Amino acid sequence: MNEFIITKVHHLDTHKLNLLVDESTSEGFRHLKRLVTDYEAGTNKFDLDGEALFLAIKNGNIVGVCGLNQDPHSENIEIGRVRRMYVSPSVRRFGIGRMLMDSVIAEARNYFQMLVLKTDNPVADLFYRSIGFSVKDDSENDTHLLQLA
């Protein structure tokens, strides 16, 4: 049985992300390595008002991650940013990305009026549009947005 748990973490043991970092790097992605680097340096611990970090866990192993930050590219405190979304290739197409995003969106509704994100990945673009995000063409910092209120 494929049972996945989505959990909000208040402290991240970055060593437990090593497998995901390696997988993402082998796919040509740098964002999980940056998540670990920023977290360890203290520059992004997902601990400001409204921020959160969610993990997808299967059989005790982290198989996905997605973060929520205040948007660093905006002075508007009502805008949140989806950050560092990644799901292990071995468990893709099981709805984990959707479960992670459902958790991020539910959390964001408590603090923000809008969510934004940036991706240049065509598969990610289709995914985000499938869950209600709109394409945002007027910004170099954002490619997608979701109105929350």
DSSP file with accessible surface (Angstrom, degrees, kcal/mol):
  #  RESIDUE AA STRUCTURE BP1 BP2  ACC     N-H-->O    O-->H-N    N-H-->O    O-->H-N    TCO  KAPPA ALPHA  PHI   PSI    X-CA   Y-CA   Z-CA
    1    1 A M              0   0  198      0, 0.0     2,-1.1     0, 0.0     0, 0.0   0.000 360.0 360.0 360.0 133.0    0.0    0.0    0.0
    2    2 A N        +     0   0   80     56,-0.0     2,-0.6     2,-0.0    56,-0.0  -0.775 360.0 173.3 -91.2  99.2    1.3    3.4   -0.9
    3    3 A E        -     0   0  119     -2,-1.1    56,-0.5     2,-0.0     2,-0.4  -0.940   7.3-173.4-112.6 122.5    0.7    5.6    2.1
    4    4 A F        -     0   0   32     -2,-0.6     2,-0.4    54,-0.1    54,-0.2  -0.911   8.8-157.3-115.7 141.8    2.1    9.1    2.2
    5    5 A I  E     -A   57   0A  99     52,-2.6    52,-3.0    -2,-0.4     2,-0.5  -0.968   4.5-154.3-118.0 131.6    2.0   11.5    5.1
    6    6 A I  E     +A   56   0A  39     -2,-0.4     2,-0.4    50,-0.2    50,-0.2  -0.920  22.5 178.4-103.3 126.5    2.3   15.2    4.6
    7    7 A T  E     -A   55   0A  53     48,-2.6    48,-2.8    -2,-0.5     2,-0.5  -0.984  29.0-132.9-133.5 141.6    3.7   17.0    7.6
    8    8 A K  E     -A   54   0A  70     -2,-0.4     2,-0.4    46,-0.2    46,-0.2  -0.798  29.3-153.8 -88.0 128.3    4.6   20.6    8.5
    9    9 A V  E     -A   53   0A  30     44,-2.8    44,-0.6    -2,-0.5     3,-0.1  -0.851  23.2-172.2-109.3 144.0    8.0   20.7   10.0
   10   10 A H  S    S+     0   0  159     -2,-0.4     2,-0.3     1,-0.3    -1,-0.1   0.543  84.8  30.7-105.1 -15.5    9.3   23.4   12.4
   11   11 A H  S    S-     0   0  141     42,-0.1     2,-0.5     2,-0.0    -1,-0.3  -0.975  75.4-151.3-143.1 131.1   12.9   22.1   12.3
   12   12 A L        -     0   0    7     -2,-0.3     2,-1.2    -3,-0.1     3,-0.1  -0.905   9.4-150.0-109.0 122.3   14.5   20.4    9.4
   13   13 A D    >   -     0   0   68     -2,-0.5     3,-1.8     1,-0.2     4,-0.3  -0.804  17.7-162.1 -82.8  99.1   17.3   17.9    9.7
   14   14 A T  G >  S+     0   0   10     -2,-1.2     3,-1.9     1,-0.3     4,-0.2   0.768  81.5  68.6 -61.9 -25.1   18.9   18.8    6.3
   15   15 A H  G >  S+     0   0  126      1,-0.3     3,-1.5     2,-0.2    -1,-0.3   0.811  90.0  64.0 -63.7 -26.7   20.8   15.5    6.2
   16   16 A K  G <  S+     0   0  145     -3,-1.8    46,-0.4     1,-0.3    -1,-0.3   0.606  96.6  58.7 -73.3  -8.6   17.5   13.7    5.8
   17   17 A L  G <> S+     0   0    0     -3,-1.9     4,-2.9    -4,-0.3    -1,-0.3   0.427  74.0 102.6 -95.5   0.3   17.1   15.5    2.4
   18   18 A N  H <> S+     0   0   81     -3,-1.5     4,-2.7     1,-0.2     5,-0.2   0.882  80.1  49.1 -54.0 -44.6   20.4   14.1    1.0
   19   19 A L  H  > S+     0   0  111     -4,-0.3     4,-2.7    -3,-0.2    -1,-0.2   0.941 113.7  46.2 -62.4 -45.2   18.7   11.5   -1.2
   20   20 A L  H  > S+     0   0    3     -4,-0.2     4,-3.0     2,-0.2     5,-0.2   0.899 111.7  51.9 -64.2 -40.1   16.2   14.1   -2.6
   21   21 A V  H  X S+     0   0   15     -4,-2.9     4,-2.7     2,-0.2     5,-0.2   0.945 111.5  47.1 -60.7 -45.8   19.0   16.6   -3.2
   22   22 A D  H  X S+     0   0  106     -4,-2.7     4,-2.3    -5,-0.2    -2,-0.2   0.921 113.7  48.0 -61.5 -44.2   21.0   14.0   -5.1
   23   23 A E  H  X S+     0   0   43     -4,-2.7     4,-1.1     2,-0.2    -2,-0.2   0.936 113.5  46.6 -62.4 -45.9   17.9   13.0   -7.2
   24   24 A S  H  <>S+     0   0    0     -4,-3.0     5,-2.8     1,-0.2     3,-0.4   0.901 111.7  51.2 -65.9 -38.9   17.1   16.6   -8.0
   25   25 A T  H ><5S+     0   0   71     -4,-2.7     3,-1.8    -5,-0.2    -1,-0.2   0.910 106.1  54.6 -64.1 -40.0   20.6   17.4   -8.9
   26   26 A S  H 3<5S+     0   0  101     -4,-2.3    -1,-0.2     1,-0.3    -2,-0.2   0.766 106.6  53.1 -66.4 -22.0   20.8   14.4  -11.2
   27   27 A E  T 3<5S-     0   0   70     -4,-1.1    -1,-0.3    -3,-0.4    -2,-0.2   0.420 125.7-103.5 -88.8  -0.7   17.7   15.8  -13.0
   28   28 A G  T < 5S+     0   0   57     -3,-1.8     2,-0.3     1,-0.3    -3,-0.2   0.565  78.2 133.6  91.6   9.9   19.4   19.1  -13.5
   29   29 A F      < -     0   0   56     -5,-2.8    -1,-0.3    -6,-0.2    -2,-0.1  -0.741  32.1-178.5 -95.7 144.9   17.6   21.0  -10.7
   30   30 A R     >  +     0   0  205     -2,-0.3     4,-2.0    -3,-0.1     5,-0.2   0.445  59.8  93.1-113.7  -6.7   19.4   23.1   -8.2
   31   31 A H  H  > S+     0   0   46      1,-0.2     4,-1.9     2,-0.2     5,-0.1   0.805  84.3  49.4 -69.7 -28.4   16.6   24.3   -6.0
   32   32 A L  H  > S+     0   0    0      2,-0.2     4,-2.3     1,-0.2    -1,-0.2   0.892 109.4  51.9 -76.9 -35.9   16.8   21.6   -3.3
   33   33 A K  H  > S+     0   0  123      1,-0.2     4,-2.7     2,-0.2    -2,-0.2   0.919 111.5  48.9 -60.6 -39.9   20.5   22.1   -2.9
   34   34 A R  H  X S+     0   0  134     -4,-2.0     4,-3.2     2,-0.2     5,-0.3   0.895 106.1  56.3 -67.6 -38.1   19.7   25.7   -2.4
   35   35 A L  H  X S+     0   0    2     -4,-1.9     4,-2.5     2,-0.2    -2,-0.2   0.953 112.0  42.9 -55.6 -48.6   17.0   24.9    0.1
   36   36 A V  H  X S+     0   0   16     -4,-2.3     4,-2.9     2,-0.2     5,-0.3   0.938 115.2  48.7 -64.4 -47.2   19.6   23.0    2.2
   37   37 A T  H  X S+     0   0   73     -4,-2.7     4,-2.0     1,-0.2     6,-0.2   0.936 115.4  43.8 -59.4 -48.3   22.3   25.7    1.8
   38   38 A D  H  X>S+     0   0   27     -4,-3.2     5,-1.5     2,-0.2     6,-1.3   0.889 114.3  50.2 -65.9 -39.9   19.9   28.5    2.8
   39   39 A Y  H ><5S+     0   0   12     -4,-2.5     3,-0.7    -5,-0.3    -2,-0.2   0.945 112.6  45.8 -64.2 -47.1   18.4   26.6    5.7
   40   40 A E  H 3<5S+     0   0  110     -4,-2.9    -2,-0.2     1,-0.2    -1,-0.2   0.855 113.8  49.4 -66.0 -32.4   21.8   25.7    7.1
   41   41 A A  H 3<5S-     0   0   73     -4,-2.0    -1,-0.2    -5,-0.3    -2,-0.2   0.628 111.3-122.9 -79.3 -14.4   23.0   29.3    6.7
   42   42 A G  T <<5S+     0   0   42     -4,-0.9     3,-0.3    -3,-0.7    -3,-0.2   0.528  80.5 117.6  84.6   7.1   19.9   30.6    8.3
   43   43 A T  S   <S+     0   0  102     -5,-1.5     2,-0.2     1,-0.3    -4,-0.2   0.711  87.0  17.7 -82.2 -19.3   18.9   32.8    5.4
   44   44 A N        +     0   0   18     -6,-1.3    -1,-0.3    -9,-0.1    -2,-0.2  -0.714  62.1 150.9-151.7 100.5   15.6   30.8    4.8
   45   45 A K        -     0   0   74     -3,-0.3     8,-0.1    -2,-0.2   -33,-0.1   0.200  60.6-119.5-110.2  10.7   14.3   28.7    7.6
   46   46 A F  S    S+     0   0   13      1,-0.1     7,-0.1     6,-0.1    22,-0.1   0.886  80.7 120.0  53.5  42.9   10.7   29.1    6.6
   47   47 A D        +     0   0  113      5,-0.1    -1,-0.1     2,-0.1     3,-0.1   0.290  33.1 105.2-126.2  11.3   10.0   30.6   10.0
   48   48 A L  S >  S-     0   0   93      1,-0.2     3,-2.6    22,-0.0    -4,-0.0  -0.387  91.2 -61.1 -82.4 170.1    8.7   34.1    9.3
   49   49 A D  T 3  S+     0   0  134      1,-0.3    -1,-0.2    -2,-0.1     3,-0.1  -0.270 127.0   7.6 -54.1 126.4    5.1   35.0    9.8
   50   50 A G  T 3  S+     0   0    3      1,-0.3    -1,-0.3    -3,-0.1     2,-0.2   0.328 100.3 126.7  86.3  -8.4    3.0   32.8    7.4
   51   51 A E    <   +     0   0   20     -3,-2.6     2,-0.3    60,-0.0    -1,-0.3  -0.513  29.1 164.3 -86.7 154.1    5.9   30.7    6.3
   52   52 A A  E     - B   0  68A   2     16,-1.9    16,-2.9    -2,-0.2     2,-0.4  -0.985  27.6-144.1-161.0 157.1    6.0   26.9    6.5
   53   53 A L  E     -AB   9  67A   3    -44,-0.6   -44,-2.8    -2,-0.3     2,-0.4  -0.999  18.5-164.2-130.4 128.3    7.8   23.9    5.2
   54   54 A F  E     -AB   8  66A  12     12,-2.9    12,-2.0    -2,-0.4     2,-0.4  -0.917   1.3-163.2-116.0 141.1    6.0   20.6    4.3
   55   55 A L  E     -AB   7  65A   9    -48,-2.8   -48,-2.6    -2,-0.4     2,-0.5  -0.938  13.1-143.2-119.7 144.3    7.5   17.2    3.8
   56   56 A A  E     -AB   6  64A   0      8,-2.6     7,-3.1    -2,-0.4     8,-1.2  -0.927  25.6-167.4-102.0 128.9    5.9   14.2    2.1
   57   57 A I  E     +AB   5  62A  41    -52,-3.0   -52,-2.6    -2,-0.5     2,-0.4  -0.957  15.3 179.6-125.0 135.9    7.0   11.0    3.9
   58   58 A K  E >  S- B   0  61A  41      3,-2.6     3,-2.3    -2,-0.4   -54,-0.1  -0.991  77.7 -14.7-133.9 125.3    6.6    7.4    2.9
   59   59 A N  T 3  S-     0   0  133    -56,-0.5     3,-0.1    -2,-0.4    -1,-0.1   0.865 129.1 -53.4  51.2  39.0    7.9    4.5    5.1
   60   60 A G  T 3  S+     0   0   67      1,-0.2     2,-0.4     0, 0.0    -1,-0.3   0.435 116.0 113.2  81.3  -2.6    9.9    7.0    7.1
   61   61 A N  E <  S-B   58   0A 104     -3,-2.3    -3,-2.6     2,-0.0     2,-0.5  -0.851  71.2-119.5-106.4 141.1   11.6    8.5    4.1
   62   62 A I  E     +B   57   0A  23     -2,-0.4    -5,-0.2   -46,-0.4   -42,-0.1  -0.640  37.9 165.6 -76.0 122.0   11.2   12.0    2.8
   63   63 A V  E     +     0   0A  14     -7,-3.1    25,-3.1    -2,-0.5     2,-0.3   0.401  61.0  17.7-117.9  -2.2    9.9   11.7   -0.8
   64   64 A G  E     -BC  56  87A   0     -8,-1.2    -8,-2.6    23,-0.2     2,-0.3  -0.982  56.3-168.8-165.0 158.6    8.8   15.3   -1.4
   65   65 A V  E     +BC  55  86A   0     21,-2.5    21,-2.4    -2,-0.3     2,-0.3  -0.992   6.6 172.5-151.3 148.1    9.1   18.8   -0.1
   66   66 A C  E     -B   54   0A   0    -12,-2.0   -12,-2.9    -2,-0.3     2,-0.3  -0.903  13.2-158.6-158.6 135.2    7.4   22.2   -0.6
   67   67 A G  E     -BC  53  83A   0     16,-3.5    16,-2.9    -2,-0.3     2,-0.4  -0.758   8.5-150.4-116.7 162.5    7.9   25.5    1.1
   68   68 A L  E     +BC  52  82A   0    -16,-2.9   -16,-1.9    -2,-0.3     2,-0.3  -0.999  23.2 171.7-131.1 122.7    5.9   28.7    1.7
   69   69 A N  E     - C   0  81A   3     12,-2.6    12,-3.4    -2,-0.4     2,-0.2  -0.891  43.1 -98.0-123.0 160.8    7.6   32.0    2.1
   70   70 A Q  E     - C   0  80A  69     -2,-0.3    10,-0.2    10,-0.2     7,-0.1  -0.550  61.9 -96.0 -63.4 143.3    6.7   35.6    2.3
   71   71 A D    >   -     0   0    9      8,-2.2     3,-1.4     5,-0.3     8,-0.1  -0.548  35.9-164.1 -71.6 112.9    7.4   36.8   -1.2
   72   72 A P  T 3  S+     0   0   83      0, 0.0    -1,-0.2     0, 0.0    -2,-0.0   0.641  85.9  60.4 -72.6 -10.2   10.9   38.4   -1.0
   73   73 A H  T 3  S+     0   0  101     68,-0.1     2,-0.4     3,-0.1    68,-0.1   0.367 102.3  59.4 -95.8   2.9   10.3   40.1   -4.4
   74   74 A S    <   -     0   0   39     -3,-1.4     5,-0.1     5,-0.1     0, 0.0  -0.978  61.6-151.6-133.7 146.2    7.3   42.2   -3.1
   75   75 A E  S    S+     0   0  196     -2,-0.4     2,-0.7     3,-0.0    -1,-0.1   0.509  73.8 104.4 -87.5  -6.4    6.8   44.7   -0.3
   76   76 A N    >   -     0   0   75      1,-0.2     3,-1.4     2,-0.1    -5,-0.3  -0.663  60.3-159.2 -79.0 113.5    3.2   43.5   -0.2
   77   77 A I  T 3  S+     0   0  139     -2,-0.7    -1,-0.2     1,-0.3    -2,-0.0   0.544  85.0  71.1 -73.2  -4.1    2.9   41.4    3.0
   78   78 A E  T 3  S+     0   0   94     34,-0.1    35,-2.8    35,-0.1    36,-1.7   0.308  81.5  88.1 -94.0   9.5   -0.2   39.7    1.5
   79   79 A I  E <   - d   0 114A  23     -3,-1.4    -8,-2.2    33,-0.2     2,-0.3  -0.935  57.2-169.6-113.3 124.5    1.7   37.8   -1.1
   80   80 A G  E     -Cd  70 115A   0     34,-2.9    36,-2.3    -2,-0.5     2,-0.4  -0.752  11.6-141.0-105.7 158.0    3.2   34.4   -0.4
   81   81 A R  E     -Cd  69 116A   9    -12,-3.4   -12,-2.6    -2,-0.3     2,-0.4  -0.979   8.9-135.1-124.8 130.0    5.6   32.5   -2.5
   82   82 A V  E     -C   68   0A   8     34,-2.5    36,-0.4    -2,-0.4     2,-0.4  -0.686  36.1-171.6 -77.0 129.9    5.7   28.7   -3.2
   83   83 A R  E     -C   67   0A  37    -16,-2.9   -16,-3.5    -2,-0.4    34,-0.0  -0.967  44.6  -3.3-132.7 143.9    9.3   27.6   -2.9
   84   84 A R  E     +     0   0A  31     -2,-0.4     2,-0.2   -18,-0.2    -1,-0.1   0.743  66.3 179.5  60.1  34.5   11.4   24.5   -3.5
   85   85 A M  E     +     0   0A  30    -19,-0.1     2,-0.3   -18,-0.1   -19,-0.2  -0.495  12.5 154.5 -67.9 129.4    8.7   22.0   -4.6
   86   86 A Y  E     -C   65   0A   8    -21,-2.4   -21,-2.5    -2,-0.2     2,-0.4  -0.944  24.8-168.7-158.4 138.2   10.1   18.6   -5.5
   87   87 A V  E     -C   64   0A  17     -2,-0.3   -23,-0.2   -23,-0.2     5,-0.1  -0.995  36.5-105.8-127.5 134.0    8.8   15.1   -5.5
   88   88 A S    >   -     0   0    4    -25,-3.1     3,-1.9    -2,-0.4     4,-0.3  -0.279  25.3-127.1 -56.4 136.4   11.1   12.0   -5.9
   89   89 A P  G >  S+     0   0   56      0, 0.0     3,-1.0     0, 0.0    -1,-0.1   0.830 106.5  65.5 -56.0 -30.3   10.8   10.5   -9.4
   90   90 A S  G 3  S+     0   0   89      1,-0.2    -2,-0.1   -27,-0.0   -27,-0.0   0.688 111.5  32.9 -68.9 -16.8   10.1    7.1   -7.8
   91   91 A V  G X  S+     0   0    6     -3,-1.9     3,-0.8   -28,-0.2     5,-0.4   0.172  86.0 128.7-126.7  18.7    6.8    8.3   -6.4
   92   92 A R  T <   +     0   0   87     -3,-1.0    -4,-0.0    -4,-0.3     0, 0.0  -0.371  64.0  36.6 -71.2 155.9    5.6   10.8   -9.0
   93   93 A R  T 3  S+     0   0  239     -2,-0.1    -1,-0.2     1,-0.0    -2,-0.0   0.641  87.9 100.6  75.2  18.7    2.1   10.4  -10.3
   94   94 A F  S <  S-     0   0   97     -3,-0.8    -2,-0.1     0, 0.0    -1,-0.0   0.260 102.1-101.9-109.5   5.9    0.7    9.3   -6.9
   95   95 A G  S  > S+     0   0   35      3,-0.0     4,-2.4     4,-0.0     5,-0.2   0.567  83.6 128.9  88.3   9.9   -0.7   12.8   -6.1
   96   96 A I  H  > S+     0   0    2     -5,-0.4     4,-2.9     2,-0.2     5,-0.2   0.917  72.0  52.3 -66.8 -42.5    2.1   13.8   -3.7
   97   97 A G  H  > S+     0   0   14      1,-0.2     4,-2.7     2,-0.2    -1,-0.2   0.922 111.3  47.9 -57.9 -42.8    2.6   17.1   -5.4
   98   98 A R  H  > S+     0   0  110      2,-0.2     4,-2.9     1,-0.2    -1,-0.2   0.913 111.2  50.1 -65.2 -41.9   -1.1   17.9   -5.1
   99   99 A M  H  X S+     0   0   63     -4,-2.4     4,-1.9     2,-0.2    -2,-0.2   0.914 112.1  48.1 -63.7 -42.3   -1.1   16.9   -1.4
  100  100 A L  H  X S+     0   0    0     -4,-2.9     4,-2.4     2,-0.2    -2,-0.2   0.942 114.0  46.3 -61.8 -46.5    1.9   19.1   -0.8
  101  101 A M  H  X S+     0   0    0     -4,-2.7     4,-3.1    -5,-0.2     5,-0.3   0.876 108.0  56.2 -66.5 -36.7    0.3   22.0   -2.6
  102  102 A D  H  X S+     0   0   71     -4,-2.9     4,-2.4     1,-0.2    -1,-0.2   0.915 110.3  46.4 -59.0 -40.8   -3.0   21.5   -0.8
  103  103 A S  H  X S+     0   0   33     -4,-1.9     4,-2.3     2,-0.2    -2,-0.2   0.918 113.6  47.7 -67.2 -44.0   -1.2   21.8    2.5
  104  104 A V  H  X S+     0   0    0     -4,-2.4     4,-3.0     2,-0.2    -2,-0.2   0.935 113.8  47.2 -62.4 -46.0    0.7   24.9    1.3
  105  105 A I  H  X S+     0   0   18     -4,-3.1     4,-2.2     2,-0.2    -2,-0.2   0.924 111.3  50.8 -64.4 -43.3   -2.5   26.6    0.0
  106  106 A A  H  X S+     0   0   56     -4,-2.4     4,-0.5    -5,-0.3    -1,-0.2   0.925 114.5  44.3 -60.8 -42.9   -4.4   25.8    3.2
  107  107 A E  H >< S+     0   0   28     -4,-2.3     3,-1.4     1,-0.2     4,-0.3   0.927 111.4  53.8 -65.4 -44.4   -1.6   27.3    5.3
  108  108 A A  H >X S+     0   0    0     -4,-3.0     4,-3.4     1,-0.3     3,-2.1   0.853  95.9  66.7 -61.9 -34.4   -1.3   30.3    2.9
  109  109 A R  H 3< S+     0   0  138     -4,-2.2    -1,-0.3     1,-0.3    -2,-0.2   0.766  95.3  59.4 -59.3 -24.0   -5.0   31.1    3.2
  110  110 A N  T << S+     0   0  116     -3,-1.4    -1,-0.3    -4,-0.5    -2,-0.2   0.636 124.9  13.9 -77.0 -15.4   -4.3   32.0    6.9
  111  111 A Y  T <4 S+     0   0  116     -3,-2.1     2,-0.3    -4,-0.3    -2,-0.2   0.614 116.1  54.3-132.0 -28.0   -1.8   34.7    6.0
  112  112 A F     <  -     0   0    6     -4,-3.4   -33,-0.2    -5,-0.1    -1,-0.2  -0.837  48.1-154.2-123.8 158.2   -1.8   35.7    2.4
  113  113 A Q  S    S+     0   0   84    -35,-2.8    35,-3.2    -2,-0.3    36,-1.2   0.624  87.2  22.3 -97.2 -19.9   -4.3   37.0   -0.3
  114  114 A M  E     -dE  79 147A  35    -36,-1.7   -34,-2.9    33,-0.3     2,-0.4  -0.995  62.4-148.6-149.2 147.3   -2.2   35.6   -3.2
  115  115 A L  E     -dE  80 146A   0     31,-2.6    31,-2.6    -2,-0.3     2,-0.3  -0.954  18.7-177.1-114.2 142.2    0.4   33.0   -3.9
  116  116 A V  E     +dE  81 145A   1    -36,-2.3   -34,-2.5    -2,-0.4     2,-0.3  -0.885   4.4 171.7-130.1 162.9    3.1   33.3   -6.6
  117  117 A L  E     - E   0 144A   4     27,-1.7    26,-3.0    -2,-0.3    27,-1.9  -0.971  22.6-133.2-159.6 168.0    5.8   31.1   -7.9
  118  118 A K        +     0   0  128    -36,-0.4     2,-0.3    -2,-0.3    24,-0.1  -0.998  29.8 156.3-132.7 129.7    8.4   30.9  -10.7
  119  119 A T        -     0   0   28     -2,-0.4    -2,-0.1     1,-0.1    23,-0.0  -0.990  29.2-171.1-145.9 149.1    9.1   27.9  -12.8
  120  120 A D        +     0   0  158     -2,-0.3     3,-0.1     5,-0.0    -1,-0.1   0.199  61.2 109.3-117.2  11.7   10.6   27.3  -16.3
  121  121 A N     >  -     0   0   41      1,-0.1     4,-2.6     2,-0.0     5,-0.2  -0.777  60.1-151.9 -91.7 119.5    9.7   23.6  -16.3
  122  122 A P  H  > S+     0   0   96      0, 0.0     4,-2.0     0, 0.0     5,-0.1   0.849  97.3  51.8 -61.3 -33.5    6.8   22.9  -18.8
  123  123 A V  H  > S+     0   0  104      2,-0.2     4,-2.3     1,-0.2     5,-0.1   0.927 110.9  47.6 -68.5 -42.0    5.6   19.9  -16.7
  124  124 A A  H  > S+     0   0   21      2,-0.2     4,-3.1     1,-0.2     5,-0.3   0.909 108.2  56.2 -63.8 -40.1    5.5   22.1  -13.6
  125  125 A D  H  X S+     0   0   36     -4,-2.6     4,-2.4     1,-0.2     5,-0.2   0.941 109.2  45.7 -56.3 -48.2    3.6   24.7  -15.6
  126  126 A L  H  X S+     0   0  107     -4,-2.0     4,-2.2     1,-0.2    -1,-0.2   0.911 113.0  51.1 -62.5 -42.1    0.9   22.2  -16.5
  127  127 A F  H  X S+     0   0   54     -4,-2.3     4,-1.1     2,-0.2    -2,-0.2   0.960 111.4  45.7 -60.4 -51.4    0.7   21.0  -12.9
  128  128 A Y  H ><>S+     0   0   15     -4,-3.1     5,-2.4     1,-0.2     3,-0.6   0.908 113.5  49.4 -64.0 -39.0    0.3   24.4  -11.4
  129  129 A R  H ><5S+     0   0  111     -4,-2.4     3,-1.5    -5,-0.3    -1,-0.2   0.880 105.5  59.0 -66.1 -33.6   -2.3   25.4  -14.0
  130  130 A S  H 3<5S+     0   0   85     -4,-2.2    -1,-0.2     1,-0.3    -2,-0.2   0.750 106.1  48.5 -67.9 -21.5   -4.2   22.1  -13.3
  131  131 A I  T <<5S-     0   0   21     -4,-1.1    -1,-0.3    -3,-0.6    -2,-0.2   0.256 132.5 -84.6-104.5  13.3   -4.6   23.1   -9.6
  132  132 A G  T < 5S+     0   0   43     -3,-1.5    15,-0.2     1,-0.3    -3,-0.2   0.403  79.7 137.8 109.9  -3.1   -5.8   26.6  -10.3
  133  133 A F      < -     0   0    6     -5,-2.4    -1,-0.3    -6,-0.2     2,-0.3  -0.494  42.1-140.8 -73.0 147.6   -2.8   28.8  -10.8
  134  134 A S  E     -F  145   0A  68     11,-3.3    11,-2.3    -2,-0.2     2,-0.3  -0.803  22.3-105.8-103.6 151.6   -2.9   31.4  -13.6
  135  135 A V  E     -F  144   0A  67     -2,-0.3     2,-0.6     9,-0.2     9,-0.3  -0.560  29.6-152.5 -75.4 137.0    0.0   32.2  -15.8
  136  136 A K        +     0   0   42      7,-3.1     3,-0.4    -2,-0.3     6,-0.1  -0.945  20.3 172.1-116.7 110.3    1.5   35.6  -15.0
  137  137 A D        +     0   0  149     -2,-0.6    -1,-0.1     1,-0.2     6,-0.0   0.528  64.3  71.9 -95.0  -7.3    3.2   37.2  -18.0
  138  138 A D  S    S+     0   0  135      2,-0.0     2,-0.4     5,-0.0    -1,-0.2   0.123  87.5  65.8-102.7  22.6    4.0   40.7  -16.5
  139  139 A S        -     0   0   39      3,-0.4    -3,-0.1    -3,-0.4     0, 0.0  -0.999  55.3-155.4-145.2 141.6    6.8   39.8  -14.1
  140  140 A E  S    S+     0   0  162     -2,-0.4    -1,-0.1     1,-0.2     3,-0.1   0.637 101.9  50.9 -85.2 -13.0   10.4   38.6  -14.3
  141  141 A N  S    S+     0   0   51      1,-0.1     2,-0.4   -68,-0.1    -1,-0.2   0.655 112.0  41.9 -94.6 -21.0   10.1   37.2  -10.7
  142  142 A D        +     0   0    9      1,-0.1    -3,-0.4    -6,-0.1   -24,-0.3  -0.981  42.0 175.9-132.9 141.9    6.8   35.2  -11.1
  143  143 A T  S    S+     0   0   34    -26,-3.0    -7,-3.1    -2,-0.4     2,-0.3   0.570  76.2  30.3-112.6 -18.7    5.4   32.9  -13.7
  144  144 A H  E     -EF 117 135A   4    -27,-1.9   -27,-1.7    -9,-0.3     2,-0.3  -0.980  59.7-172.3-141.8 152.5    2.2   31.8  -11.9
  145  145 A L  E     -EF 116 134A  31    -11,-2.3   -11,-3.3    -2,-0.3     2,-0.4  -0.983   8.9-161.6-144.3 153.8   -0.3   33.2   -9.4
  146  146 A L  E     -E  115   0A  22    -31,-2.6   -31,-2.6    -2,-0.3     2,-0.4  -0.976  18.2-139.2-136.4 118.7   -3.2   32.0   -7.4
  147  147 A Q  E     -E  114   0A 107     -2,-0.4   -33,-0.3   -15,-0.2   -34,-0.1  -0.665  17.6-176.0 -75.0 130.2   -5.7   34.4   -5.8
  148  148 A L              0   0   18    -35,-3.2   -34,-0.2    -2,-0.4    -1,-0.1   0.632 360.0 360.0-100.9 -20.3   -6.6   33.1   -2.3
  149  149 A A              0   0   93    -36,-1.2    -1,-0.1     0, 0.0   -36,-0.0  -0.922 360.0 360.0-138.5 360.0   -9.2   35.7   -1.4
